[in-house]
């Protein structure tokens, strides 16, 4: 009896511990994201994990890092002006996602060439 009670308490405790370790992105503070750079997705291919975002400074090539990739015409907010992996906010669908900036401040032709290089 004592062993059963101890194991059940231990099981419930571990269950509560592991379910509490989930990163919750349920609440989105739009005022934070709207102060970041604004971009529009101008190229997104279903068969390639790279896509192109147009900002005020030029075109940027990003790689989808978490499996989510925005569609053409989506408005996204984040830091597009340097290399690295970070979170972005897709205001069109209300989703926070992770991507990696591979190239930034390119012309459209340069961005298309970069996507061709990375994908094919």
MOPAC internal coordinates of N, CA, C and O (Angstrom, degrees):
PM7 1SCF
backbone

  N    0.0000 0     0.00 0     0.00 0    0    0    0
  C    1.4532 1     0.00 0     0.00 0    1    0    0
  C    1.5297 1   110.54 1     0.00 0    2    1    0
  O    1.2310 1   121.13 1   135.22 1    3    2    1
  N    1.3151 1   115.45 1   -44.78 1    3    2    1
  C    1.4618 1   120.22 1  -179.36 1    5    3    2
  C    1.5314 1   110.57 1   -63.47 1    6    5    3
  O    1.2310 1   120.68 1   141.21 1    7    6    5
  N    1.3369 1   116.30 1   -38.79 1    7    6    5
  C    1.4554 1   121.49 1  -179.54 1    9    7    6
  C    1.5382 1   110.28 1   -66.99 1   10    9    7
  O    1.2310 1   119.68 1   138.82 1   11   10    9
  N    1.3171 1   118.22 1   -41.18 1   11   10    9
  C    1.4558 1   122.55 1   179.64 1   13   11   10
  C    1.5201 1   110.82 1   -64.38 1   14   13   11
  O    1.2310 1   120.70 1   136.02 1   15   14   13
  N    1.3297 1   116.28 1   -43.98 1   15   14   13
  C    1.4608 1   120.46 1   178.78 1   17   15   14
  C    1.5228 1   110.96 1   -62.41 1   18   17   15
  O    1.2310 1   119.85 1   135.44 1   19   18   17
  N    1.3063 1   117.89 1   -44.56 1   19   18   17
  C    1.4653 1   122.58 1  -178.99 1   21   19   18
  C    1.5335 1   110.61 1   -63.55 1   22   21   19
  O    1.2310 1   120.19 1   135.94 1   23   22   21
  N    1.3325 1   117.24 1   -44.06 1   23   22   21
  C    1.4639 1   120.24 1   179.97 1   25   23   22
  C    1.5263 1   111.66 1   -66.75 1   26   25   23
  O    1.2310 1   119.93 1   141.70 1   27   26   25
  N    1.3200 1   117.73 1   -38.30 1   27   26   25
  C    1.4638 1   119.23 1   179.44 1   29   27   26
  C    1.5257 1   111.27 1   -68.25 1   30   29   27
  O    1.2310 1   119.66 1   139.79 1   31   30   29
  N    1.3271 1   118.26 1   -40.21 1   31   30   29
  C    1.4646 1   121.17 1   176.92 1   33   31   30
  C    1.5246 1   110.18 1   -64.52 1   34   33   31
  O    1.2310 1   120.36 1   138.60 1   35   34   33
  N    1.3225 1   116.92 1   -41.40 1   35   34   33
  C    1.4598 1   121.61 1   178.59 1   37   35   34
  C    1.5316 1   110.71 1   -63.95 1   38   37   35
  O    1.2310 1   120.12 1   138.38 1   39   38   37
  N    1.3172 1   117.37 1   -41.62 1   39   38   37
  C    1.4561 1   121.72 1   179.07 1   41   39   38
  C    1.5232 1   111.40 1   -64.26 1   42   41   39
  O    1.2310 1   120.14 1   134.32 1   43   42   41
  N    1.3190 1   117.34 1   -45.68 1   43   42   41
  C    1.4616 1   120.85 1   178.84 1   45   43   42
  C    1.5290 1   109.95 1   -63.92 1   46   45   43
  O    1.2310 1   119.94 1   137.97 1   47   46   45
  N    1.3190 1   117.72 1   -42.03 1   47   46   45
  C    1.4638 1   121.30 1   178.46 1   49   47   46
  C    1.5170 1   112.37 1   -61.50 1   50   49   47
  O    1.2310 1   119.67 1   135.71 1   51   50   49
  N    1.3381 1   118.23 1   -44.29 1   51   50   49
  C    1.4685 1   121.58 1   177.77 1   53   51   50
  C    1.5243 1   111.47 1   -65.82 1   54   53   51
  O    1.2310 1   120.32 1   141.47 1   55   54   53
  N    1.3353 1   116.98 1   -38.53 1   55   54   53
  C    1.4576 1   120.65 1   177.32 1   57   55   54
  C    1.5255 1   110.46 1   -61.11 1   58   57   55
  O    1.2310 1   120.01 1   133.71 1   59   58   57
  N    1.3105 1   117.58 1   -46.29 1   59   58   57
  C    1.4697 1   121.08 1   179.50 1   61   59   58
  C    1.5244 1   111.35 1   -65.05 1   62   61   59
  O    1.2310 1   120.36 1   142.17 1   63   62   61
  N    1.3210 1   116.92 1   -37.83 1   63   62   61
  C    1.4586 1   120.86 1   179.48 1   65   63   62
  C    1.5262 1   111.04 1   -64.21 1   66   65   63
  O    1.2310 1   119.92 1   131.07 1   67   66   65
  N    1.3403 1   117.75 1   -48.93 1   67   66   65
  C    1.4586 1   120.49 1  -175.99 1   69   67   66
  C    1.5291 1   113.02 1   -73.73 1   70   69   67
  O    1.2310 1   119.27 1   150.52 1   71   70   69
  N    1.3179 1   119.00 1   -29.48 1   71   70   69
  C    1.4565 1   119.14 1   176.39 1   73   71   70
  C    1.5147 1   111.67 1   -76.78 1   74   73   71
  O    1.2310 1   119.60 1   160.91 1   75   74   73
  N    1.3123 1   118.37 1   -19.09 1   75   74   73
  C    1.4609 1   121.92 1   176.93 1   77   75   74
  C    1.5105 1   113.02 1   -82.94 1   78   77   75
  O    1.2310 1   119.42 1   173.42 1   79   78   77
  N    1.3274 1   118.72 1    -6.58 1   79   78   77
  C    1.4624 1   122.60 1  -177.26 1   81   79   78
  C    1.5237 1   113.22 1   -94.83 1   82   81   79
  O    1.2310 1   119.58 1  -162.44 1   83   82   81
  N    1.3029 1   118.41 1    17.56 1   83   82   81
  C    1.4593 1   122.22 1  -178.81 1   85   83   82
  C    1.5225 1   109.12 1   -91.11 1   86   85   83
  O    1.2310 1   120.68 1   -46.49 1   87   86   85
  N    1.3272 1   116.30 1   133.51 1   87   86   85
  C    1.4540 1   120.81 1   177.67 1   89   87   86
  C    1.5177 1   108.59 1   -76.36 1   90   89   87
  O    1.2310 1   120.31 1   -64.20 1   91   90   89
  N    1.3015 1   117.02 1   115.80 1   91   90   89
  C    1.4561 1   121.63 1  -177.34 1   93   91   90
  C    1.5191 1   109.87 1   -95.02 1   94   93   91
  O    1.2310 1   121.13 1   -58.67 1   95   94   93
  N    1.3252 1   115.45 1   121.33 1   95   94   93
  C    1.4651 1   120.98 1   176.59 1   97   95   94
  C    1.5237 1   110.05 1  -111.79 1   98   97   95
  O    1.2310 1   120.76 1  -150.62 1   99   98   97
  N    1.3338 1   116.16 1    29.38 1   99   98   97
  C    1.4516 1   120.37 1  -176.61 1  101   99   98
  C    1.5163 1   113.63 1   -67.46 1  102  101   99
  O    1.2310 1   119.99 1   140.17 1  103  102  101
  N    1.3261 1   117.62 1   -39.83 1  103  102  101
  C    1.4605 1   121.35 1  -179.67 1  105  103  102
  C    1.5165 1   109.06 1   -96.34 1  106  105  103
  O    1.2310 1   120.63 1   -51.16 1  107  106  105
  N    1.3240 1   116.41 1   128.84 1  107  106  105
  C    1.4639 1   121.62 1   179.59 1  109  107  106
  C    1.5222 1   108.02 1  -118.33 1  110  109  107
  O    1.2310 1   120.89 1   -60.13 1  111  110  109
  N    1.3234 1   115.91 1   119.87 1  111  110  109
  C    1.4541 1   121.99 1   177.13 1  113  111  110
  C    1.5331 1   108.13 1   -86.59 1  114  113  111
  O    1.2310 1   120.51 1   -84.70 1  115  114  113
  N    1.3326 1   116.63 1    95.30 1  115  114  113
  C    1.4596 1   120.51 1  -176.31 1  117  115  114
  C    1.5215 1   113.01 1   -64.15 1  118  117  115
  O    1.2310 1   119.58 1   149.51 1  119  118  117
  N    1.3121 1   118.41 1   -30.49 1  119  118  117
  C    1.4628 1   119.93 1  -179.97 1  121  119  118
  C    1.5298 1   110.75 1   -62.79 1  122  121  119
  O    1.2310 1   120.18 1   146.63 1  123  122  121
  N    1.3372 1   117.27 1   -33.37 1  123  122  121
  C    1.4599 1   120.75 1   176.66 1  125  123  122
  C    1.5278 1   110.17 1   -66.70 1  126  125  123
  O    1.2310 1   120.32 1   131.81 1  127  126  125
  N    1.3275 1   117.00 1   -48.19 1  127  126  125
  C    1.4538 1   121.14 1  -175.18 1  129  127  126
  C    1.5218 1   112.85 1   -71.34 1  130  129  127
  O    1.2310 1   120.07 1   146.60 1  131  130  129
  N    1.3308 1   117.47 1   -33.40 1  131  130  129
  C    1.4641 1   119.56 1  -177.46 1  133  131  130
  C    1.5261 1   112.35 1   -72.06 1  134  133  131
  O    1.2310 1   119.72 1   169.10 1  135  134  133
  N    1.3283 1   118.13 1   -10.90 1  135  134  133
  C    1.4613 1   121.66 1   174.24 1  137  135  134
  C    1.5306 1   112.46 1   -87.29 1  138  137  135
  O    1.2310 1   120.01 1   177.70 1  139  138  137
  N    1.3149 1   117.58 1    -2.30 1  139  138  137
  C    1.4654 1   122.60 1   179.09 1  141  139  138
  C    1.5317 1   109.32 1   -91.74 1  142  141  139
  O    1.2310 1   121.04 1    -1.69 1  143  142  141
  N    1.3316 1   115.62 1   178.31 1  143  142  141
  C    1.4633 1   120.41 1   177.01 1  145  143  142
  C    1.5248 1   110.29 1   -63.96 1  146  145  143
  O    1.2310 1   121.30 1   -37.55 1  147  146  145
  N    1.3243 1   115.12 1   142.45 1  147  146  145
  C    1.4617 1   121.22 1   177.87 1  149  147  146
  C    1.5120 1   108.50 1  -102.95 1  150  149  147
  O    1.2310 1   120.82 1   -42.70 1  151  150  149
  N    1.3133 1   116.04 1   137.30 1  151  150  149
  C    1.4547 1   120.20 1   177.18 1  153  151  150
  C    1.5172 1   111.08 1  -141.91 1  154  153  151
  O    1.2310 1   121.48 1   -20.35 1  155  154  153
  N    1.3219 1   114.76 1   159.65 1  155  154  153
  C    1.4573 1   120.82 1   176.29 1  157  155  154
  C    1.5202 1   108.45 1  -122.11 1  158  157  155
  O    1.2310 1   120.55 1   -48.23 1  159  158  157
  N    1.3201 1   116.55 1   131.77 1  159  158  157
  C    1.4582 1   120.94 1   177.99 1  161  159  158
  C    1.5301 1   107.81 1   -73.40 1  162  161  159
  O    1.2310 1   121.01 1   -60.55 1  163  162  161
  N    1.3381 1   115.67 1   119.45 1  163  162  161
  C    1.4618 1   120.46 1  -177.56 1  165  163  162
  C    1.5223 1   112.07 1  -109.00 1  166  165  163
  O    1.2310 1   119.87 1   167.33 1  167  166  165
  N    1.3306 1   117.85 1   -12.67 1  167  166  165
  C    1.4621 1   120.68 1   177.30 1  169  167  166
  C    1.5185 1   108.89 1  -150.08 1  170  169  167
  O    1.2310 1   120.78 1   -53.27 1  171  170  169
  N    1.3259 1   116.12 1   126.73 1  171  170  169
  C    1.4479 1   122.29 1   177.34 1  173  171  170
  C    1.5153 1   107.94 1  -150.27 1  174  173  171
  O    1.2310 1   120.37 1   -58.18 1  175  174  173
  N    1.3114 1   116.90 1   121.82 1  175  174  173
  C    1.4639 1   122.29 1  -177.49 1  177  175  174
  C    1.5270 1   109.10 1  -110.52 1  178  177  175
  O    1.2310 1   120.23 1   -42.92 1  179  178  177
  N    1.3021 1   117.16 1   137.08 1  179  178  177
  C    1.4672 1   121.15 1  -178.07 1  181  179  178
  C    1.5240 1   112.52 1   -66.61 1  182  181  179
  O    1.2310 1   119.66 1   155.44 1  183  182  181
  N    1.3249 1   118.25 1   -24.56 1  183  182  181
  C    1.4571 1   121.57 1  -175.80 1  185  183  182
  C    1.5201 1   114.20 1   -98.50 1  186  185  183
  O    1.2310 1   120.20 1  -177.21 1  187  186  185
  N    1.3225 1   117.21 1     2.79 1  187  186  185
  C    1.4649 1   121.71 1  -178.09 1  189  187  186
  C    1.5259 1   108.75 1  -131.52 1  190  189  187
  O    1.2310 1   120.43 1   -40.96 1  191  190  189
  N    1.3159 1   116.78 1   139.04 1  191  190  189
  C    1.4583 1   119.46 1  -178.55 1  193  191  190
  C    1.5303 1   113.24 1   -83.39 1  194  193  191
  O    1.2310 1   119.91 1  -179.42 1  195  194  193
  N    1.3230 1   117.78 1     0.58 1  195  194  193
  C    1.4653 1   122.47 1   178.92 1  197  195  194
  C    1.5239 1   109.95 1   -99.84 1  198  197  195
  O    1.2310 1   120.60 1   -32.71 1  199  198  197
  N    1.3238 1   116.46 1   147.29 1  199  198  197
  C    1.4559 1   121.74 1   177.70 1  201  199  198
  C    1.5208 1   109.07 1  -146.78 1  202  201  199
  O    1.2310 1   120.79 1   -15.13 1  203  202  201
  N    1.3331 1   116.10 1   164.87 1  203  202  201
  C    1.4642 1   122.02 1  -175.04 1  205  203  202
  C    1.5179 1   109.45 1  -115.04 1  206  205  203
  O    1.2310 1   121.19 1   -47.16 1  207  206  205
  N    1.3384 1   115.33 1   132.84 1  207  206  205
  C    1.4604 1   122.70 1   177.56 1  209  207  206
  C    1.5213 1   108.44 1  -118.90 1  210  209  207
  O    1.2310 1   120.76 1   -50.72 1  211  210  209
  N    1.3446 1   116.14 1   129.28 1  211  210  209
  C    1.4684 1   121.03 1   176.44 1  213  211  210
  C    1.5222 1   109.11 1   -93.82 1  214  213  211
  O    1.2310 1   120.48 1   -52.74 1  215  214  213
  N    1.3422 1   116.69 1   127.26 1  215  214  213
  C    1.4629 1   122.38 1   175.63 1  217  215  214
  C    1.5313 1   108.44 1  -121.21 1  218  217  215
  O    1.2310 1   120.82 1     3.48 1  219  218  217
  N    1.3164 1   116.03 1  -176.52 1  219  218  217
  C    1.4635 1   120.97 1   178.85 1  221  219  218
  C    1.5302 1   111.76 1   -66.59 1  222  221  219
  O    1.2310 1   119.99 1   159.65 1  223  222  221
  N    1.3439 1   117.63 1   -20.35 1  223  222  221
  C    1.4603 1   121.43 1  -176.80 1  225  223  222
  C    1.5230 1   113.84 1   -98.80 1  226  225  223
  O    1.2310 1   120.00 1   173.61 1  227  226  225
  N    1.3103 1   117.60 1    -6.39 1  227  226  225
  C    1.4551 1   120.86 1  -179.05 1  229  227  226
  C    1.5156 1   110.59 1   138.85 1  230  229  227
  O    1.2310 1   121.32 1    20.01 1  231  230  229
  N    1.3207 1   115.08 1  -159.99 1  231  230  229
  C    1.4569 1   121.66 1  -176.96 1  233  231  230
  C    1.5201 1   109.75 1  -103.19 1  234  233  231
  O    1.2310 1   120.93 1   -37.89 1  235  234  233
  N    1.3350 1   115.82 1   142.11 1  235  234  233
  C    1.4591 1   122.32 1  -177.54 1  237  235  234
  C    1.5174 1   109.23 1  -124.88 1  238  237  235
  O    1.2310 1   120.59 1   -39.17 1  239  238  237
  N    1.3348 1   116.47 1   140.83 1  239  238  237
  C    1.4561 1   122.23 1   176.86 1  241  239  238
  C    1.5167 1   107.62 1  -103.56 1  242  241  239
  O    1.2310 1   120.83 1   -56.65 1  243  242  241
  N    1.3340 1   116.01 1   123.35 1  243  242  241
  C    1.4570 1   121.90 1  -179.71 1  245  243  242
  C    1.5202 1   110.18 1  -121.21 1  246  245  243
  O    1.2310 1   121.04 1   -27.97 1  247  246  245
  N    1.3286 1   115.62 1   152.03 1  247  246  245
  C    1.4637 1   122.63 1   176.49 1  249  247  246
  C    1.5186 1   108.80 1  -113.75 1  250  249  247
  O    1.2310 1   120.21 1   -51.36 1  251  250  249
  N    1.3204 1   117.21 1   128.64 1  251  250  249
  C    1.4615 1   121.82 1   178.34 1  253  251  250
  C    1.5215 1   108.66 1   -66.76 1  254  253  251
  O    1.2310 1   120.38 1   -56.57 1  255  254  253
  N    1.3425 1   116.88 1   123.43 1  255  254  253
  C    1.4565 1   120.74 1  -175.22 1  257  255  254
  C    1.5228 1   113.23 1  -101.47 1  258  257  255
  O    1.2310 1   119.55 1   155.32 1  259  258  257
  N    1.3113 1   118.46 1   -24.68 1  259  258  257
  C    1.4664 1   119.92 1  -175.30 1  261  259  258
  C    1.5270 1   112.98 1  -115.13 1  262  261  259
  O    1.2310 1   120.01 1  -164.05 1  263  262  261
  N    1.3195 1   117.58 1    15.95 1  263  262  261
  C    1.4526 1   120.79 1   178.37 1  265  263  262
  C    1.5144 1   114.05 1    91.71 1  266  265  263
  O    1.2310 1   119.88 1   164.34 1  267  266  265
  N    1.3188 1   117.83 1   -15.66 1  267  266  265
  C    1.4604 1   121.49 1   178.28 1  269  267  266
  C    1.5209 1   109.15 1   -95.34 1  270  269  267
  O    1.2310 1   120.93 1   -46.26 1  271  270  269
  N    1.3374 1   115.83 1   133.74 1  271  270  269
  C    1.4544 1   120.65 1   177.65 1  273  271  270
  C    1.5193 1   108.55 1  -135.67 1  274  273  271
  O    1.2310 1   119.82 1   -51.09 1  275  274  273
  N    1.3500 1   117.95 1   128.91 1  275  274  273
  C    1.4666 1   119.80 1   179.93 1  277  275  274
  C    1.5231 1   111.89 1   -70.10 1  278  277  275
  O    1.2310 1   121.26 1   -17.90 1  279  278  277
  N    1.3202 1   115.19 1   162.10 1  279  278  277
  C    1.4623 1   122.22 1  -179.23 1  281  279  278
  C    1.5342 1   110.39 1   -94.96 1  282  281  279
  O    1.2310 1   121.04 1   -13.77 1  283  282  281
  N    1.3298 1   115.61 1   166.23 1  283  282  281
  C    1.4607 1   120.87 1   175.02 1  285  283  282
  C    1.5247 1   109.90 1   -57.22 1  286  285  283
  O    1.2310 1   120.71 1   -43.71 1  287  286  285
  N    1.3293 1   116.25 1   136.29 1  287  286  285
  C    1.4566 1   121.44 1   178.11 1  289  287  286
  C    1.5176 1   114.67 1    89.70 1  290  289  287
  O    1.2310 1   119.55 1   170.57 1  291  290  289
  N    1.3385 1   118.46 1    -9.43 1  291  290  289
  C    1.4674 1   120.55 1   178.52 1  293  291  290
  C    1.5237 1   110.50 1   -69.48 1  294  293  291
  O    1.2310 1   120.81 1   -37.50 1  295  294  293
  N    1.3293 1   116.06 1   142.50 1  295  294  293
  C    1.4626 1   122.41 1   176.61 1  297  295  294
  C    1.5256 1   107.32 1   -97.34 1  298  297  295
  O    1.2310 1   120.87 1   -56.83 1  299  298  297
  N    1.3410 1   115.94 1   123.17 1  299  298  297
  C    1.4640 1   121.40 1  -176.90 1  301  299  298
  C    1.5242 1   109.90 1  -124.25 1  302  301  299
  O    1.2310 1   121.18 1   -28.03 1  303  302  301
  N    1.3293 1   115.36 1   151.97 1  303  302  301
  C    1.4622 1   122.23 1  -179.87 1  305  303  302
  C    1.5235 1   109.15 1  -127.06 1  306  305  303
  O    1.2310 1   120.73 1   -35.96 1  307  306  305
  N    1.3378 1   116.20 1   144.04 1  307  306  305
  C    1.4549 1   121.87 1   178.20 1  309  307  306
  C    1.5099 1   110.65 1   161.23 1  310  309  307
  O    1.2310 1   120.44 1    14.03 1  311  310  309
  N    1.3170 1   116.76 1  -165.97 1  311  310  309
  C    1.4617 1   123.08 1   179.57 1  313  311  310
  C    1.5219 1   108.59 1  -100.42 1  314  313  311
  O    1.2310 1   120.39 1   -76.28 1  315  314  313
  N    1.3274 1   116.86 1   103.72 1  315  314  313
  C    1.4561 1   122.41 1  -178.08 1  317  315  314
  C    1.5236 1   112.58 1  -101.23 1  318  317  315
  O    1.2310 1   119.28 1   177.01 1  319  318  317
  N    1.3255 1   118.98 1    -2.99 1  319  318  317
  C    1.4591 1   121.70 1  -168.53 1  321  319  318
  C    1.5150 1   115.25 1   -98.60 1  322  321  319
  O    1.2310 1   119.36 1  -158.43 1  323  322  321
  N    1.3129 1   118.83 1    21.57 1  323  322  321
  C    1.4589 1   121.56 1   169.41 1  325  323  322
  C    1.5187 1   109.47 1  -161.18 1  326  325  323
  O    1.2310 1   121.03 1   -16.72 1  327  326  325
  N    1.3265 1   115.63 1   163.28 1  327  326  325
  C    1.4543 1   121.00 1  -176.48 1  329  327  326
  C    1.5254 1   110.48 1   -71.48 1  330  329  327
  O    1.2310 1   120.92 1   -26.47 1  331  330  329
  N    1.3233 1   115.84 1   153.53 1  331  330  329
  C    1.4481 1   120.37 1   173.76 1  333  331  330
  C    1.5177 1   113.10 1   135.67 1  334  333  331
  O    1.2310 1   121.79 1   -11.76 1  335  334  333
  N    1.3148 1   114.17 1   168.24 1  335  334  333
  C    1.4614 1   122.28 1   178.46 1  337  335  334
  C    1.5130 1   108.74 1  -100.62 1  338  337  335
  O    1.2310 1   120.62 1   -49.96 1  339  338  337
  N    1.3338 1   116.42 1   130.04 1  339  338  337
  C    1.4614 1   120.47 1  -179.53 1  341  339  338
  C    1.5137 1   109.68 1  -157.97 1  342  341  339
  O    1.2310 1   121.12 1    -6.78 1  343  342  341
  N    1.3115 1   115.46 1   173.22 1  343  342  341
  C    1.4599 1   121.65 1   179.02 1  345  343  342
  C    1.5223 1   110.79 1   -85.55 1  346  345  343
  O    1.2310 1   121.32 1   -30.93 1  347  346  345
  N    1.3298 1   115.08 1   149.07 1  347  346  345
  C    1.4542 1   123.37 1   177.18 1  349  347  346
  C    1.5188 1   108.25 1  -133.96 1  350  349  347
  O    1.2310 1   120.80 1   -21.30 1  351  350  349
  N    1.3149 1   116.08 1   158.70 1  351  350  349
  C    1.4623 1   121.90 1  -179.72 1  353  351  350
  C    1.5153 1   109.42 1  -116.29 1  354  353  351
  O    1.2310 1   120.66 1   -58.00 1  355  354  353
  N    1.3207 1   116.34 1   122.00 1  355  354  353
  C    1.4598 1   122.04 1   175.53 1  357  355  354
  C    1.5192 1   106.97 1   -94.09 1  358  357  355
  O    1.2310 1   120.46 1   -78.04 1  359  358  357
  N    1.3106 1   116.73 1   101.96 1  359  358  357
  C    1.4630 1   120.59 1  -177.01 1  361  359  358
  C    1.5243 1   111.34 1   -70.87 1  362  361  359
  O    1.2310 1   119.93 1   152.95 1  363  362  361
  N    1.3162 1   117.74 1   -27.05 1  363  362  361
  C    1.4601 1   121.06 1  -179.46 1  365  363  362
  C    1.5249 1   111.98 1   -63.76 1  366  365  363
  O    1.2310 1   120.36 1   144.59 1  367  366  365
  N    1.3350 1   116.91 1   -35.41 1  367  366  365
  C    1.4616 1   120.09 1  -179.33 1  369  367  366
  C    1.5231 1   113.32 1  -116.52 1  370  369  367
  O    1.2310 1   119.61 1   176.77 1  371  370  369
  N    1.3319 1   118.36 1    -3.23 1  371  370  369
  C    1.4525 1   121.52 1   177.36 1  373  371  370
  C    1.5114 1   113.90 1    71.58 1  374  373  371
  O    1.2310 1   119.91 1  -143.23 1  375  374  373
  N    1.3379 1   117.78 1    36.77 1  375  374  373
  C    1.4559 1   122.78 1  -175.40 1  377  375  374
  C    1.5279 1   110.10 1  -121.35 1  378  377  375
  O    1.2310 1   120.72 1   -41.03 1  379  378  377
  N    1.3262 1   116.23 1   138.97 1  379  378  377
  C    1.4617 1   121.36 1   169.72 1  381  379  378
  C    1.5232 1   106.81 1   -98.74 1  382  381  379
  O    1.2310 1   120.67 1   -50.62 1  383  382  381
  N    1.3258 1   116.33 1   129.38 1  383  382  381
  C    1.4590 1   120.88 1  -177.35 1  385  383  382
  C    1.5218 1   109.72 1  -137.43 1  386  385  383
  O    1.2310 1   120.82 1   -12.76 1  387  386  385
  N    1.3199 1   116.04 1   167.24 1  387  386  385
  C    1.4593 1   122.04 1  -177.85 1  389  387  386
  C    1.5216 1   109.54 1  -112.77 1  390  389  387
  O    1.2310 1   120.99 1   -46.34 1  391  390  389
  N    1.3299 1   115.71 1   133.66 1  391  390  389
  C    1.4629 1   122.05 1   176.04 1  393  391  390
  C    1.5218 1   109.77 1  -144.26 1  394  393  391
  O    1.2310 1   121.79 1   -15.78 1  395  394  393
  N    1.3222 1   114.18 1   164.22 1  395  394  393
  C    1.4616 1   121.07 1   179.27 1  397  395  394
  C    1.5169 1   109.42 1  -115.94 1  398  397  395
  O    1.2310 1   120.13 1   -51.58 1  399  398  397
  N    1.3372 1   117.36 1   128.42 1  399  398  397
  C    1.4625 1   121.83 1   175.91 1  401  399  398
  C    1.5248 1   107.87 1   -79.24 1  402  401  399
  O    1.2310 1   120.97 1   -61.77 1  403  402  401
  N    1.3362 1   115.76 1   118.23 1  403  402  401
  C    1.4636 1   120.98 1   179.35 1  405  403  402
  C    1.5309 1   111.30 1   -97.00 1  406  405  403
  O    1.2310 1   120.05 1   142.10 1  407  406  405
  N    1.3235 1   117.52 1   -37.90 1  407  406  405
  C    1.4682 1   123.62 1   178.88 1  409  407  406
  C    1.5249 1   107.67 1  -143.59 1  410  409  407
  O    1.2310 1   120.77 1   -32.35 1  411  410  409
  N    1.3386 1   116.13 1   147.65 1  411  410  409
  C    1.4669 1   118.74 1   177.96 1  413  411  410
  C    1.5151 1   110.83 1  -144.55 1  414  413  411
  O    1.2310 1   121.62 1   -19.68 1  415  414  413
  N    1.3549 1   114.51 1   160.32 1  415  414  413
  C    1.4624 1   124.67 1   179.98 1  417  415  414
  C    1.5316 1   112.30 1    56.85 1  418  417  415
  O    1.2310 1   120.49 1  -131.74 1  419  418  417
  N    1.3095 1   116.68 1    48.26 1  419  418  417
  C    1.4624 1   122.35 1   179.18 1  421  419  418
  C    1.5239 1   110.15 1  -104.10 1  422  421  419
  O    1.2310 1   120.94 1   -14.80 1  423  422  421
  N    1.3256 1   115.82 1   165.20 1  423  422  421
  C    1.4595 1   119.74 1   167.57 1  425  423  422
  C    1.5275 1   107.10 1   -79.04 1  426  425  423
  O    1.2310 1   120.53 1   -11.44 1  427  426  425
  N    1.3332 1   116.58 1   168.56 1  427  426  425
  C    1.4638 1   118.90 1  -178.45 1  429  427  426
  C    1.5265 1   111.73 1   -63.73 1  430  429  427
  O    1.2310 1   120.20 1   140.11 1  431  430  429
  N    1.3263 1   117.22 1   -39.89 1  431  430  429
  C    1.4674 1   121.17 1   179.75 1  433  431  430
  C    1.5264 1   110.13 1   -64.82 1  434  433  431
  O    1.2310 1   120.18 1   137.14 1  435  434  433
  N    1.3291 1   117.27 1   -42.86 1  435  434  433
  C    1.4695 1   120.54 1   177.58 1  437  435  434
  C    1.5263 1   111.20 1   -62.68 1  438  437  435
  O    1.2310 1   120.34 1   140.39 1  439  438  437
  N    1.3258 1   116.96 1   -39.61 1  439  438  437
  C    1.4630 1   120.89 1   178.95 1  441  439  438
  C    1.5273 1   110.77 1   -65.63 1  442  441  439
  O    1.2310 1   120.00 1   138.46 1  443  442  441
  N    1.3328 1   117.60 1   -41.54 1  443  442  441
  C    1.4688 1   120.71 1   177.19 1  445  443  442
  C    1.5294 1   110.90 1   -63.84 1  446  445  443
  O    1.2310 1   120.33 1   139.25 1  447  446  445
  N    1.3288 1   116.98 1   -40.75 1  447  446  445
  C    1.4671 1   120.45 1   177.18 1  449  447  446
  C    1.5267 1   110.81 1   -62.55 1  450  449  447
  O    1.2310 1   120.14 1   140.24 1  451  450  449
  N    1.3353 1   117.33 1   -39.76 1  451  450  449
  C    1.4644 1   121.30 1   179.29 1  453  451  450
  C    1.5295 1   110.69 1   -65.12 1  454  453  451
  O    1.2310 1   120.09 1   136.85 1  455  454  453
  N    1.3134 1   117.44 1   -43.15 1  455  454  453
  C    1.4736 1   120.30 1   177.66 1  457  455  454
  C    1.5187 1   110.31 1   -63.55 1  458  457  455
  O    1.2310 1   120.07 1   138.88 1  459  458  457
  N    1.3229 1   117.47 1   -41.12 1  459  458  457
  C    1.4707 1   120.25 1   176.57 1  461  459  458
  C    1.5120 1   110.75 1   -61.68 1  462  461  459
  O    1.2310 1   120.08 1   139.58 1  463  462  461
  N    1.3178 1   117.45 1   -40.42 1  463  462  461
  C    1.4658 1   121.10 1   179.37 1  465  463  462
  C    1.5314 1   111.21 1   -65.24 1  466  465  463
  O    1.2310 1   120.22 1   135.04 1  467  466  465
  N    1.3249 1   117.18 1   -44.96 1  467  466  465
  C    1.4655 1   120.02 1  -176.82 1  469  467  466
  C    1.5244 1   112.76 1   -73.48 1  470  469  467
  O    1.2310 1   119.93 1   148.08 1  471  470  469
  N    1.3225 1   117.74 1   -31.92 1  471  470  469
  C    1.4750 1   120.70 1  -173.33 1  473  471  470
  C    1.5241 1   114.08 1   -93.23 1  474  473  471
  O    1.2310 1   119.57 1   150.63 1  475  474  473
  N    1.3312 1   118.43 1   -29.37 1  475  474  473
  C    1.4557 1   118.40 1  -170.24 1  477  475  474
  C    1.4856 1   112.49 1  -123.61 1  478  477  475
  O    1.2310 1   120.10 1   180.00 1  479  478  477

